Amino acid sequence: MRVNWDAVTTAMLEIAVGLTNNLSPVANAVTSGFANGDFNESGSITSADALDATKFGAGVLPVGTAKTRIENIFEPALIRAYTIDTVTYSAYILHLANFELDVSDYIEEAFERCGLEVRTGYDLKTARRSLNLMLADWANRGLNQWTIEQRTQPLSKGTGNYNLGTDLIDVLSASLRRSNTDYSMNRISRDEYLSIPSKATEARPTQFFVDRQITPEIKLWPVPENSTDVVVYDCLTRMNDADNYNSNLQMPFRFYPCLAAGLAYYIAIKKAPDRIQVLKAIYDEEFERAQAEDRDRASFSVTPNLQYYRVG
C-alpha cells in the first residue's frame, strides 16, 4: 500500500489541533500504534510531526531525516487502519484510487514522450486542438461503453420524426414504452424506410430509422397513434471536448495510457517526426488493448441449424 497523503494530511491535522475525540481511523491508528510500540520510530506523535506530515504530503518538506521518519510512521499507520476497521477505513479513505490527469497533465506527458517541453501558449493550444481531433477520431473507431446513455423521447400523436440532439452519434437500440410495458422496435435502413408506401399510417410504432445528419433524427413507423407513448433508446454520445486545461476528461481510467500515447503520436506528427513510427506503434497497441477491455460481457450461445441434418 502506498502512502495516501490526502488521508494522512487530514488525520495529522486532527492530531495537530488536539481533536482527541472522533479521530479518523488513520489518526487513531497512529496514536494507538505509538502506544503499543508497533512502529519503528521511538517517541510520541507531536503536533510538529503532524504538521510536517501535512507539509510532506503537499510536497513542501525536503527529503531528509524528517521525511524518512514520517514515511516510517504513517505508511504502517495506513496499513494498520485498514486492518483494524476495513469498513470505516474505506468510508474515510476516498482517494486511494484517485489517480486522474487533467488536460494540462496529458499535454505535458505527450510532449515528454516526444522529447520536448511545453514552452509557449501556442504549444498548449496546438496540443489541445490535437487532443480534440483525436477524441473525434475515437468516435469513428468503435463503441466506447462509457459514452452510452439511455434516453427517452416523448411522442406526439401523428408525428413520426424527432430530433435527437447534436451530441448524439448513433442509436444502438430502442423500444416503445406503453403503460409501463416495453415493446421492442426494429431498426431499418434508409432504403427500407423509403420503400414504405404509406408513412402516415398511425399505430403503435414498431420500426425506426436513424437519419444521421449533423443533428440526427429518428423516424418512426407507423407514426404514433397517441401522445402518451415514449421511446426509450440507448445511444452513443459524443465525449466532452477538452475546453479547459484544468478539466478532467470524460473517460474511465483504463483509457488513460491510450489517451497519453495517442496525444504523443499526434504531437509527434507536427513537432517530432523522428518519433512518429515508435509513438504510433505504442498508440495502436494501447488502443487495441483498451478497446478489447471495453466490451460487453453478456453470454453468447450458438445453436446449429438442423433443418438439413441427415442421419445415415
Buried (B, 14 or more C-beta within 10 A) or exposed (E): EEBBBBBBBBBBBBBBEEEEEEBBBBBBBBBBBBEEEEBEBEEEBEEEBBBBBBBBBEEEBEEEEBBEBBBEBBBBBBEBBBEEBEEBBEEBBEEBEEEEBBBBBBBBBBBEBBEBEBEEEEBBEBBBEBBBEBBEEBBEEEBBEEBEEEBEBEBEEEEBEBEBEEBBBBBBBBBBBBEEEEEEBEBBEEEEBEEBEEBEEEEBBBBBBBBBEEEBBBBBBBBBBEEEBBBBBBBBBBBBBBEEBEEBBBBEEEBBBBBBBBBBBBBBBEBBEEBBEBBBEBBBEBBEEBBEEBEEEEEEEEEEEEEEEEEE
